[in-house]
Protein backbone atom coordinates (compact mmCIF):
# COMPACT_ATOMS: atom_id res chain seq x y z
CA UNK A 1 0.00 0.00 0.00
CA UNK A 2 1.43 3.36 -0.98
CA UNK A 3 0.75 6.29 1.32
CA UNK A 4 0.10 9.67 -0.20
CA UNK A 5 1.76 12.55 1.61
CA UNK A 6 -0.41 15.49 2.55
CA UNK A 7 1.12 18.96 2.42
CA UNK A 8 -1.38 21.42 3.94
CA UNK A 9 0.70 24.55 3.23
CA UNK A 10 1.33 24.00 -0.48
CA UNK A 11 -0.45 27.23 -1.45
CA UNK A 12 2.97 28.83 -1.77
CA UNK A 13 6.23 27.86 -3.38
CA UNK A 14 9.44 28.11 -1.39
CA UNK A 15 11.75 30.64 -2.98
CA UNK A 16 15.10 32.19 -2.15
CA UNK A 17 13.25 35.23 -0.81
CA UNK A 18 11.00 33.11 1.39
CA UNK A 19 13.89 31.14 2.82
CA UNK A 20 15.87 34.36 3.32
CA UNK A 21 12.96 35.71 5.39
CA UNK A 22 13.12 32.58 7.57
CA UNK A 23 16.87 33.09 8.06
CA UNK A 24 16.23 36.72 9.04
CA UNK A 25 13.76 35.62 11.72
CA UNK A 26 16.34 33.26 13.19
CA UNK A 27 19.05 35.91 12.93
CA UNK A 28 16.84 38.35 14.86
CA UNK A 29 16.17 35.63 17.44
CA UNK A 30 19.89 34.96 17.77
CA UNK A 31 20.63 38.68 18.20
CA UNK A 32 17.98 38.98 20.92
CA UNK A 33 19.31 35.89 22.72
CA UNK A 34 22.89 37.21 22.52
CA UNK A 35 21.82 40.54 23.98
CA UNK A 36 19.61 39.04 26.69
CA UNK A 37 16.52 40.62 25.12
CA UNK A 38 14.40 37.60 24.18
CA UNK A 39 11.42 38.95 26.12
CA UNK A 40 11.26 41.87 23.67
CA UNK A 41 11.00 39.51 20.69
CA UNK A 42 8.77 36.67 21.94
CA UNK A 43 6.21 35.93 24.61
CA UNK A 44 7.36 32.29 24.75
CA UNK A 45 9.23 31.25 27.87
CA UNK A 46 12.69 29.72 27.44
CA UNK A 47 11.42 26.14 27.77
CA UNK A 48 8.82 26.63 25.04
CA UNK A 49 11.24 28.48 22.77
CA UNK A 50 13.91 25.79 23.17
CA UNK A 51 11.33 23.11 22.38
CA UNK A 52 10.35 24.87 19.16
CA UNK A 53 13.95 25.48 18.17
CA UNK A 54 14.85 21.82 18.75
CA UNK A 55 11.86 20.73 16.67
CA UNK A 56 12.89 23.08 13.85
CA UNK A 57 16.50 21.87 13.93
CA UNK A 58 15.37 18.23 13.93
CA UNK A 59 13.04 18.82 10.99
CA UNK A 60 15.75 20.69 9.07
CA UNK A 61 18.28 17.90 9.70
CA UNK A 62 15.80 15.24 8.59
CA UNK A 63 15.02 17.24 5.44
CA UNK A 64 18.73 17.54 4.63
CA UNK A 65 19.17 13.80 5.18
CA UNK A 66 16.24 12.98 2.88
CA UNK A 67 17.55 15.27 0.13
CA UNK A 68 21.09 13.89 0.42
CA UNK A 69 19.82 10.32 0.51
CA UNK A 70 17.71 10.77 -2.62
CA UNK A 71 20.56 12.58 -4.37
CA UNK A 72 22.95 9.75 -3.47
CA UNK A 73 20.54 7.16 -4.85
CA UNK A 74 20.05 9.01 -8.12
CA UNK A 75 23.75 9.74 -8.65
CA UNK A 76 24.99 6.44 -7.18
CA UNK A 77 27.14 8.19 -4.57
CA UNK A 78 27.80 6.83 -1.12
CA UNK A 79 25.26 8.10 1.43
CA UNK A 80 26.36 10.83 3.81
CA UNK A 81 26.90 9.53 7.35
CA UNK A 82 26.23 11.76 10.34
CA UNK A 83 27.46 11.50 13.91
CA UNK A 84 24.64 11.58 16.42
CA UNK A 85 25.14 12.91 19.91
N, C-alpha and C positions, 0 to 999 in steps of 0.2 A: 504494500500500500504506500503510495507516495503522498506525503503531506504537502499541502500548499501553504507557503508562508503568507502571512497577512501583514501588510505594512500600512498602518493607519495614517501615517503622516506623509503619504506620497503625493500630496497636492503640490509639493514644491520639489525642485531639483537642486541638489547640493551643487554649489558653485564655489569658485575660489573666494568670491566676495562673502558668501555665506559662512564658509569655514573661517575666513579671516575675522568675521564678526565674533565667532565662537572663541577664537584665540584671544581677541581683545577683551572679552568678558573674563577669561581666565587670567589674563595679564593684569586687569584691574583688581581682581580678587587677590592675586599674588602681591600686588603693590599694597593693598589694604592690610593684608596679613603681615607683611614686612614692617609696616609702619604702626602696627598695633591698632588699626582703625577698622577692623571688620564690622563692628557694630554700626558704622556709618554706611556700610554697603549692603548688609543683609540682616534680616531679623532672625535668621536661623541661629540656634546656639551652636557651639563648637562641635558637639557630638553629632548633631544633625548634619552640619556642613561637612564634617569628615566622612560621614556615611555616604552622602551624595558624591563627594569627590572620589571616594574609593570605588563606588559603583561606576562612575564615569571612566575612571582609569581602567577598571576591569573590562568594561565594554569596549573601550578603545583597544586594549591589548588583544582581546578576542577577535576584534575586527581585523587588526593587523595580521594576526595568525591565520585567519581564514583567507585573507587576500594573498598572503605569502604562500600558503599551502596550495591554493588553486593555481597560482602562478607557477609554482614548482612542478605541479602535475602537468600543466600545459606545455612547459618548456623543458621538462624532464631533468630539472635540477634537483639537487638534494634538498630536502626540507630544512628550514631554519630551525635550529634547536635553541631553546631558551632555558636559562637557569631560573628555577623557582625558589623563592625564599621561604 
